[in-house]
Amino acid sequence: GCTWGQVEEDLTLLYDVCGKVRKLRFENGALHLNIAALALEGTDADEIEEEAHTASHWIIEELMLSANKCVAMKLADHPLTADYPVLRNHQPPDPAKASE
């Protein structure tokens, strides 16, 4: 097991590393999207608030981007996939859900 202090140290390191990667990514021209998410705090429509975009959100974003980059580099260097483009294929939206 780990102590809480060790967990805090690991999270601080993760915060620092992801923060540096994020800063460098934006300095190199990455697009900064500020997309708000709304959260319903209760059952009343007056209780809708904008969800805070905390460090936990951008740390996860940076880790997901890093994972995607690693996979792309691996695929680009692999003899079976190096000569073929890899495209994401999204299924069309469900018309029943789109009309809701």
GULUM-940990 format. One line per field, with one value per residue (C-alpha): residue number from 1; residue in three letters; chain; x, y, z. Coordinates in Angstrom, 1 decimal. Layout:
<pts>
i <- [NUM / ...]
aa <- [Ala / ...]
ch <- [A / ...]
x <- [X / ...]
y <- [Y / ...]
z <- [Z / ...]
</pts>
This chain:
<pts>
i <- [1 / 2 / 3 / 4 / 5 / 6 / 7 / 8 / 9 / 10 / 11 / 12 / 13 / 14 / 15 / 16 / 17 / 18 / 19 / 20 / 21 / 22 / 23 / 24 / 25 / 26 / 27 / 28 / 29 / 30 / 31 / 32 / 33 / 34 / 35 / 36 / 37 / 38 / 39 / 40 / 41 / 42 / 43 / 44 / 45 / 46 / 47 / 48 / 49 / 50 / 51 / 52 / 53 / 54 / 55 / 56 / 57 / 58 / 59 / 60 / 61 / 62 / 63 / 64 / 65 / 66 / 67 / 68 / 69 / 70 / 71 / 72 / 73 / 74 / 75 / 76 / 77 / 78 / 79 / 80 / 81 / 82 / 83 / 84 / 85 / 86 / 87 / 88 / 89 / 90 / 91 / 92 / 93 / 94 / 95 / 96 / 97 / 98 / 99 / 100]
aa <- [Gly / Cys / Thr / Trp / Gly / Gln / Val / Glu / Glu / Asp / Leu / Thr / Leu / Leu / Tyr / Asp / Val / Cys / Gly / Lys / Val / Arg / Lys / Leu / Arg / Phe / Glu / Asn / Gly / Ala / Leu / His / Leu / Asn / Ile / Ala / Ala / Leu / Ala / Leu / Glu / Gly / Thr / Asp / Ala / Asp / Glu / Ile / Glu / Glu / Glu / Ala / His / Thr / Ala / Ser / His / Trp / Ile / Ile / Glu / Glu / Leu / Met / Leu / Ser / Ala / Asn / Lys / Cys / Val / Ala / Met / Lys / Leu / Ala / Asp / His / Pro / Leu / Thr / Ala / Asp / Tyr / Pro / Val / Leu / Arg / Asn / His / Gln / Pro / Pro / Asp / Pro / Ala / Lys / Ala / Ser / Glu]
ch <- [A / A / A / A / A / A / A / A / A / A / A / A / A / A / A / A / A / A / A / A / A / A / A / A / A / A / A / A / A / A / A / A / A / A / A / A / A / A / A / A / A / A / A / A / A / A / A / A / A / A / A / A / A / A / A / A / A / A / A / A / A / A / A / A / A / A / A / A / A / A / A / A / A / A / A / A / A / A / A / A / A / A / A / A / A / A / A / A / A / A / A / A / A / A / A / A / A / A / A / A]
x <- [0.0 / 0.8 / 0.6 / -1.5 / 1.7 / 3.0 / -0.3 / 0.0 / 3.6 / 2.5 / -0.4 / 1.8 / 4.3 / 1.5 / 0.2 / 3.6 / 4.5 / 1.1 / 1.1 / 4.5 / 3.3 / 0.1 / 2.0 / 4.4 / 1.5 / -0.2 / 3.0 / 3.5 / 0.1 / -2.4 / -6.0 / -7.4 / -11.1 / -13.0 / -16.1 / -18.4 / -20.3 / -23.6 / -24.5 / -28.0 / -27.6 / -31.2 / -34.6 / -35.3 / -34.3 / -33.0 / -30.3 / -28.2 / -24.6 / -21.5 / -19.3 / -15.8 / -12.9 / -10.5 / -7.0 / -8.3 / -10.0 / -7.0 / -4.7 / -6.9 / -7.0 / -3.2 / -2.9 / -5.5 / -3.7 / -0.3 / -1.8 / -3.3 / 0.1 / 1.9 / -0.5 / -0.2 / 3.6 / 3.5 / 1.1 / 3.1 / 6.3 / 4.7 / 5.4 / 1.7 / 0.2 / 3.0 / 1.6 / -2.1 / -3.9 / -5.7 / -9.1 / -11.6 / -15.0 / -17.9 / -21.3 / -24.1 / -26.2 / -29.3 / -32.3 / -34.4 / -31.8 / -31.1 / -34.8 / -34.9]
y <- [0.0 / 3.6 / 6.4 / 9.5 / 11.5 / 9.3 / 9.8 / 13.5 / 13.5 / 11.5 / 13.8 / 16.9 / 15.4 / 14.6 / 18.2 / 19.7 / 17.5 / 17.8 / 21.6 / 21.9 / 19.7 / 21.8 / 25.1 / 23.9 / 22.6 / 26.0 / 27.8 / 25.7 / 26.7 / 24.2 / 25.3 / 26.3 / 25.4 / 26.8 / 24.7 / 25.1 / 22.2 / 22.8 / 20.9 / 20.5 / 20.9 / 19.9 / 19.3 / 23.0 / 24.6 / 27.6 / 25.4 / 25.0 / 26.1 / 26.1 / 23.2 / 24.3 / 23.2 / 22.1 / 20.8 / 17.3 / 18.0 / 19.3 / 16.7 / 14.0 / 15.9 / 15.9 / 12.2 / 11.3 / 13.5 / 11.9 / 8.4 / 9.2 / 10.6 / 7.5 / 5.2 / 7.3 / 7.2 / 3.4 / 2.9 / 5.2 / 3.2 / -0.2 / -2.0 / -3.1 / 0.3 / 2.8 / 3.1 / 3.4 / 6.3 / 5.6 / 7.3 / 7.5 / 6.3 / 7.6 / 5.9 / 8.2 / 9.6 / 7.7 / 9.6 / 8.8 / 10.3 / 13.3 / 14.3 / 14.4]
z <- [0.0 / -0.1 / 2.5 / 1.8 / 1.7 / -1.2 / -3.0 / -2.6 / -3.9 / -6.9 / -7.6 / -7.2 / -9.7 / -12.1 / -11.8 / -12.4 / -15.4 / -17.1 / -16.4 / -18.2 / -21.1 / -21.4 / -21.3 / -24.0 / -26.2 / -26.1 / -26.8 / -29.9 / -31.2 / -29.8 / -30.0 / -26.7 / -26.4 / -23.5 / -23.6 / -20.6 / -19.1 / -17.3 / -14.2 / -12.7 / -9.0 / -8.1 / -9.7 / -10.4 / -13.7 / -11.7 / -10.1 / -13.3 / -12.8 / -15.0 / -14.0 / -12.9 / -15.2 / -12.5 / -12.6 / -12.6 / -15.9 / -17.7 / -16.2 / -17.7 / -21.0 / -21.2 / -20.3 / -23.0 / -25.6 / -24.6 / -24.9 / -28.4 / -29.5 / -28.3 / -30.2 / -33.3 / -33.2 / -32.7 / -35.6 / -37.9 / -37.2 / -37.5 / -40.8 / -41.2 / -40.7 / -41.7 / -45.3 / -44.4 / -42.8 / -39.6 / -39.5 / -36.7 / -37.8 / -35.8 / -36.1 / -37.2 / -34.4 / -33.2 / -34.7 / -31.6 / -29.2 / -31.5 / -31.4 / -27.6]
</pts>
